[in-house]
Amino acid sequence: MKMDSAAVEIDGSVMEGGGQILRVSAALSCITGSSIQITKIRAGRSTPGLRPQHLSGLQLVSDLCSGSLQGASIGSTDISLTPGKIQSGNHTADTQTAGSVCLLLQVALPCALYADAASQLCLKGGTNAEMAPQIDYTIKVFKPILEKFGIHFDCDIRMRGFYPKGGGEVMVTVNPVKELQPVTMMERGNITKIHGRAYVAGVLPFKLAKDMSAAAVRTIRKEIKELYINIQPLQEKDKAFGNGNGIIIIAESSTGCLFAGSALGKKGVYADKVGIEAAEMLLRNIRHNGCVDEFLQDQLIIFMALAKGTSRIRTGAVTLHTQTAIHIAEKLTEAKFTITKCEDELSSNVTYVIECQGSGPANPNL
């Protein structure tokens, strides 16, 4: 682990310019041992600087790597992190709002992989929140694909929490790795299964769940006629804090690729509309014939950058989040990414192959 006397400077306003820059930078700083200084954090956002969500994520990483964190307060646009040794054991992060526990996991998980033993992360906030993956996505899509890199973690939902109250809690146990394996996902194969859950929690009527499910099934049926589509309507009982409703639909392919579409209910939005939104998102993500959906695409970049060897993943259009993650990963590691456009003669589909020569650090603590 090298300790740089000079910190790597990162402009938090470049490209996508959001919290993701913080998460990727902080995690890689922790793993590589390089100090970082991030300026102009979320400069272009309506509420610039750190929100509770980002602050608790940074504090969690600093805690994980016995680091020293400067400038970490709500609204701050400049922070610096000097990492120390990664510590296994118990770590807690609480956004104290409906800030997403899934985004807390995004920043903490890569770090915990390089500890000397298993880590328990107690993450509190929103489990099913806007502008973030739902916890169901993390467990049903993100987790199984991460296993291809040799990553194993368990996620126990203690309590679901929704906007605006939060109050959700998940316990995540992460096992350390010696090093990450590269991953190849180039052939999508056929979609073989579509399933999901439409849920209501708190005082909201069960009819909303049934309406979301029915509308989603109807929408998917128009395009995919040959598959049985099972979207279970559910009433969340004891494990939910506050009121909320939402839906997540997952498609599986013959080669083990996973895709999702999801949506959350909001005041004044018909349940049908929520179901249709999730269904259309899923359909959009399986039309392009890539092997990952638009959300997994950027979440895998940090792991490709850390893997030992060459990873190749076929995707649909490359998102700005993905380009941003690549920019940060190349700045903080030795990883090299290339993106190649592939035109398919037989169909109008354009896919892209993201290839990465990973930096492959070995875990010095194991």
Buried (B, 14 or more C-beta within 10 A) or exposed (E): BEEEEEBBEBBBBBBBBBBBBBBBBBBBBBBBBBBBBBBBBBBEEEEBBBBBBBBBBBBBBBBBBEBEBEBBEEEBBBBBBBBBBBBBEEBBBBBEBBBBBBBBBBBBBBBBBBBBEBBBBBBBBBBBBBEBBBBBBBBBBBBEBBEBBBBBBEBEBBBBBBBEBBBBBBBBBBBBBEBBBBBBBEEBEEBEBBBBBBBBBBEBEEEBBBBBBBBBBBBBEEEBEEBEBEBEBBBBEEEBBBBBBBBBBBBBBEEBBBBBBBBBBEEEEEBBBBBBBBBBBBBBBBEBBBBBBBBBBBBBBBBBBBBBBBBBBBBBEBBEBBBBBBBBBBBBBEBBBEBEEEEEEEEEEBBBBBBBBBBBBEBEBE
